């Protein structure tokens, strides 16, 4: 969560900035840079994984700030991240 909050995560935009990825584009949709906001809220490739996360947000308050700050949705957020398989070290956590 700290990495997502700071933007220093294993997502292509950051990896490209530090020379660890060839492109900042999202490898799932290739339509936009893989930023935290794109990964959590916008990527069409993860829409079906995002649905339970959206339902967990009270009053349909699906925003980046709410996802990263509210402890109410942290478990659902981690479940979403694991389901997408995009951040590999979380897929190994149980």
Order of alpha helices (4+ residues) and beta strands (2+ residues): alpha-alpha-alpha-alpha-alpha-alpha
